Amino acid sequence: MGSFQKSNGMGSSALLETSCGYLLQELQIIWDEVGEDQFEREKVLLELEQECLEVYRRKVDTANISRARLHQQLAESEAEFTHLLLSLGERSLPGRPEKMAGTLKEQLNSITPALREMQLRKEERVKQFRVVQGQIHKISAEIAGRTEYNDSSSAVWVNENDLSLKKLEEYQNELQRLHSEKSDRLQRVEKYMSRIKNLSATLGMDSSLIITKVHPSLNELSGLSKNISDGILEKLDSTVKSLELEKQTRLDKLQQLGRALANLWHLMDTPYEDRQQFLHVTSLSSMASAEISTPGSLTPDIVLQAETEVKRLDQLKASKMKEFFFKKQIELEEICSRSHMEIPSRSEMEKIINQINSGEIDHADLLTSMDEQISRAEEEAASRKVIMEKVEKWILTCDEERWLEEYSRDENRYSVSRGAHKNLKRAERARVMVNKIPALVDLLISKTRNWEEERKKVFLYDEVPLLAMLEEYNMLRKEKEEEKQRDREQKKAQSKVVTQHESPFGMRPGTSSHHFSDKSSNGGFSNATPLNRRLSLGVQQMGSTSISSPTESISFAKGGRKPYGQRKYTQKGFSYHLREDTVSVVSSFSGPFSP
């Protein structure tokens, strides 16, 4: 009883004083009235004390459990808060003190709002990660060509242990890179598709079928997202290269056919009206593949039409081969005639005609051979051009020399008559030109020798060796000068004798031109033209039967020299005999255009 009171006193609460004390007092009165012994009374009081202890103990245990739970909640909240700070990459939350004070409930109530805020921020950050990573996975799937990708963002796994802004920025940079790569791939796909459409239009193909064959998603009518994988890009690139190769193949074919058409038109003098249908084919001959983009310009029908036209013209050409050959022959003869070269023999041409008639010669080979001969003739004519210009100048100067000599023999040249002053001016010009003849002839001889040494053949002018003509001209000119000197000395001696025999008062005889006329009639150089109007050395052309008259050719009678037909000339590597009726050239080289 005393211990109970003591413990009761230790509680010292008003409730115990009013409740427990009253009840104990009432129990005491009951025991007194009943006459309960002291032992029973102590026993009951002890039981009451034990029961009170049990109740207190249960309450204390419950309080301890509650306190422990609060400690655990507070620890878990602080741990979660710390974890959220670390996962979000933040050091602290604004407004939350570093060290908390107060009771557990106060501390828990203090951290709960901050923790809730961090959880909300985490949820928002997770959403951002899911969106970014979802887009990354989607674009990656498109680049990889995986069209079965599920666009649901919830299916994306997010590492919640690292939700920092730095990590989010890394994902965003990766997403931006993928966006850029996707844009680049889409542009490449569009370029490939545009190129395929242009090439298909040029080649006359259906571009939609070609693009759908590469991948159905590339067709604009499919409504699918375009596949931009590496495999699709490779297929598009391969398709473009294949179409470009086909374009180049057709272009090469049409260029070949165009050149053939142009050659055949040129050979057969095809009218412009007949050419119009295929002018677009010949216009491709000088164009590169990249320059051709007109739709339908390289279709198979155009190639087939051009092939058919070339075959038709080839057949027509075969029927007109003789006409073509004669045109080529005339062209070759004109080139030779303009440059005074040797013209191919008629017998050779007749032989070719017989081969054409018998079908022993291929038409294409014949035209090629004639073209080669014409090309060689043009090349040799070009190499003779400088010499021929000098020869023509020499011929003109020799004509002026002959005119000057005839003018000098005219006794009435100083008379007053119409045109006399013009003749005087021409005579002055002719003297200047004649004085340049020796230098001109020497230059011609030098250039001709250089030409012969380079070509290893004789330079013929109308089938006559030019060097022989020039050297003969030099000899005749020298003989003429010597003859003039003898005439001057003889005239001077005659004048001296006449002066001695005449009386001092006699009349001096006038000067006569009979001497010059006699000299001219005896084969002098005065009336001679160096080429029989074309530099002939005493012969008309190949096959002439007699020497020209002294007034039309260079004479060899002066000075008692041998006749022209008895002379033999030797040049470097060549020997040729000049006969009275013809000129033959003995050489190891044959043909007018031998290289």
Secondary structure, 3 states (H helix, E strand, C coil): CHHHHHHHHHHCCHHHHHHHHHHHHHHHHHHHHHCCCHHHHHHHHHHHHHHHHHHHHHHHHHHHHHHHHHHHHHHHHHHHHHHHHHHCCCCCCCCCCCCCCCCHHHHHHHHHHHHHHHHHHHHHHHHHHHHHHHHHHHHHHHHHCCCCCCCCHHHCCCCCCCCCHHHHHHHHHHHHHHHHHHHHHHHHHHHHHHHHHHHHHHHCCCHHHHHHHHCHHHCCCCCCCCCCCHHHHHHHHHHHHHHHHHHHHHHHHHHHHHHHHHHHHHHHCCCHHHHHHHHHHHHHHHCCHHHCCCCCCCCHHHHHHHHHHHHHHHHHHHHCHHHHHHHHHHHHHHHHHHCCCCCCCHHHHHHHHHHHHHCCCCHHHHHHHHHHHHHHHHHHHHHHHHHHHHHHHHHHHHHHHHHHHHHHHCCCCCCCCCCHHHHHHHHHHHHHHHHCHHHHHHHHHHHHHHHHHHHCCCCEECCEEHHHHHHHHHHHHHHHHHHHHHHHHHHHHHHHHHHHHCCCCCCCCCCCCHHHHHHHHCCCCCCCCCCCCCCCCCCCCCCCCCCCCCCCCCCCCHHHCCCHHHEEEEECCEEEEECCCCEEEECCCCCCCCC
